[in-house]
Amino acid sequence: MDNKIASYSRISDILRCLESTADNHSSIEICALIGYSQEENLYYLSFENNISPDPRNFFCISPARYLKFKQSYKIIAIFHSHVSGDEKASPFDIKMAENCCVPFMIFSLNSRKFNFYEPQNKEYDVNLVSRFKENFL
């Protein structure tokens, strides 16, 4: 997976990109970071290598890459695809979102739907995430 960071002015373009990339890598869970720059009024998407030992069923992003992205952009969500099953957050997804205090956005290759899980403890801009979610849920 290429670690390029791309900018978007429209959320619909991000969703299309996430969906097509998941389709093109359908044998593993793809993962990405979604952020926002207030100064530029742009959304940023960074596809990340899935470094999990079992990338078909789980995902893992480099902590250093996550922290570097978080220094430059306001985090909206950590994205990953589900190769099998639906778009709902698994118990493991919920545990990980709660641990990092950041929403998880999930796309299911089976149902062709997105889902957004927000943890109880929040280390992100709630209003920014709400505006982002309004555009696709």
C-alpha positions in Angstrom: 0.0 0.0 0.0 1.3 3.4 -0.9 1.7 5.8 2.0 0.9 9.0 0.0 -1.3 11.6 1.7 -3.9 13.0 -0.6 -6.1 16.0 0.0 -9.9 16.3 -0.8 -12.4 19.1 -0.6 -15.4 16.7 -0.8 -16.2 13.9 1.6 -17.9 12.0 -1.2 -14.5 11.8 -3.0 -12.9 10.3 0.1 -15.7 7.6 0.3 -15.3 6.7 -3.3 -11.5 6.4 -2.9 -11.9 4.2 0.2 -14.4 2.0 -1.5 -12.4 1.5 -4.7 -9.2 0.8 -2.8 -11.0 -1.8 -0.6 -12.2 -3.4 -3.8 -8.7 -3.5 -5.3 -7.3 -5.1 -2.2 -10.1 -7.4 -1.3 -8.0 -10.1 0.3 -6.9 -8.0 3.2 -8.2 -5.3 5.5 -7.0 -2.0 4.2 -6.4 0.8 6.6 -6.1 4.6 6.4 -6.1 7.7 8.5 -8.6 10.5 7.8 -7.8 14.0 8.9 -8.6 17.6 8.4 -6.7 20.9 8.1 -8.7 24.0 9.2 -6.1 26.3 7.7 -6.5 24.8 4.3 -10.2 23.7 4.7 -9.3 20.3 3.2 -9.6 16.7 4.3 -6.6 14.4 4.1 -6.5 10.7 3.5 -3.4 8.5 4.1 -3.5 4.9 3.2 -1.3 2.9 5.6 0.4 -0.5 5.4 -1.5 -3.1 7.3 1.3 -4.6 9.5 -0.9 -7.1 11.2 0.4 -10.7 11.2 -3.2 -11.7 10.1 -4.2 -8.9 7.6 -7.2 -10.7 6.3 -8.9 -10.5 9.7 -7.2 -7.7 11.6 -5.4 -4.4 10.9 -2.5 -2.7 12.5 -1.1 0.7 11.7 2.4 1.9 12.6 2.2 4.0 15.7 4.9 6.3 14.4 2.9 6.9 11.2 -0.2 7.6 13.2 1.5 10.1 15.5 3.2 11.8 12.5 -0.3 12.2 10.8 -1.8 13.4 14.0 0.8 16.2 14.3 -0.2 17.6 10.9 -4.0 17.1 10.8 -7.0 16.9 13.1 -7.9 13.2 13.3 -11.4 12.4 12.1 -11.1 8.6 12.0 -9.0 5.5 11.6 -10.5 3.6 8.6 -10.3 -0.1 7.8 -12.3 -2.5 5.6 -13.9 -5.7 6.6 -13.1 -8.5 4.1 -15.9 -10.7 5.5 -18.9 -9.9 7.6 -20.8 -6.6 7.9 -19.8 -3.0 8.5 -20.4 -3.1 12.3 -17.5 -2.7 14.6 -16.3 -6.0 16.0 -15.6 -6.4 19.7 -11.9 -6.0 18.9 -12.6 -2.8 16.8 -14.6 -1.4 19.8 -11.7 -2.2 22.2 -9.1 -0.6 20.0 -11.2 2.5 19.3 -11.8 2.9 23.0 -8.1 2.4 23.7 -7.0 5.1 21.3 -10.0 7.4 21.9 -10.5 7.9 18.1 -13.5 6.9 15.9 -13.2 3.9 13.7 -14.7 4.1 10.2 -15.4 0.7 8.6 -16.4 -0.4 5.1 -17.7 -3.8 4.5 -16.9 -5.5 1.1 -20.0 -7.7 1.6 -22.7 -5.2 2.5 -21.1 -2.3 0.5 -21.9 0.0 3.5 -19.8 2.3 5.8 -20.2 2.4 9.6 -18.7 4.8 12.1 -18.0 3.9 15.7 -17.3 6.7 18.2 -15.6 5.7 21.5 -16.9 6.9 24.8 -13.6 8.8 25.7 -12.9 11.3 23.0 -9.5 12.8 21.9 -10.9 14.5 18.8 -13.0 17.4 17.6 -16.6 16.1 18.1 -18.1 18.9 15.9 -15.7 18.1 13.0 -16.5 14.4 13.2 -20.3 15.2 13.3 -20.0 17.3 10.2 -18.0 14.5 8.4 -20.6 11.8 9.4 -23.6 14.0 8.2 -22.3 13.5 4.7 -22.6 9.8 4.5 -24.7 8.3 7.3 
